[in-house]
Amino acid sequence: PPRSTLFPYTTLFRSRILVTATVKGKRMFMQYDLASAETSTFLLDHELLRNGTPFGDFSPGGRQILFDGFGPRGELAGLYIYDGTSVSRIPETEGARPARWSPDGRRIAVAQNVQQGNICLVRPDGTGPRKITNLAAGEGLTSFSWAPNGRFIAYTSAGKDNRVSLRVAGVDDDFQEKLQGAESLSPWRVAWSPDGRYLALGSGQGGSELWVMENFLPKGK
């Protein structure tokens, strides 16, 4: 494979891994296929990737890539979708990152502002924006993850004192649940298991420990 520097911002679709890489001084998206053992495929080499380290996310069908683009001074220029031939911008998304497709591909969860914004849901064309979290002043989002059924989003946030909280928000209602007992783990990162039964928690800013939580939703949810 070409000499490259890989960054830990990856997403998986079946056996395909989307990786942010720097190759010969250029930032781009590459694909690694675990099933075919193909070492790399260049998916997107674009000027919007040049001046930052973008997050990318395969759409549920694997045909599109959602990513955050950067302007000439390294500012977050907004969210974009690459469909294999062209790049289109999602309106009103300046400064937003990261973003993740919903399991059915009909909505996108967006962190409105890096390290301080709430989670907002929008359609891929930018219409229908709706905020689903209400973080306190000085509280910053650190990670979030869709439930496989698309009904919930788990997220972690840190206050000014670096006390970290783990919560679950309803996507189609006003449900909000703070998961008790998680603060002692300092869970800066969260990921939902494919079967929806577990939450994987990366403990500490460096992710030095991994914990698994189950039976975290109240009955009926």
Summary of the structure (lengths in Angstrom):
residues: 221
radius of gyration: 17.4
end to end distance: 46.6
largest distance: 53.2
contacts: 651
relative contact order: 0.09
helix: 3%
strand: 49%
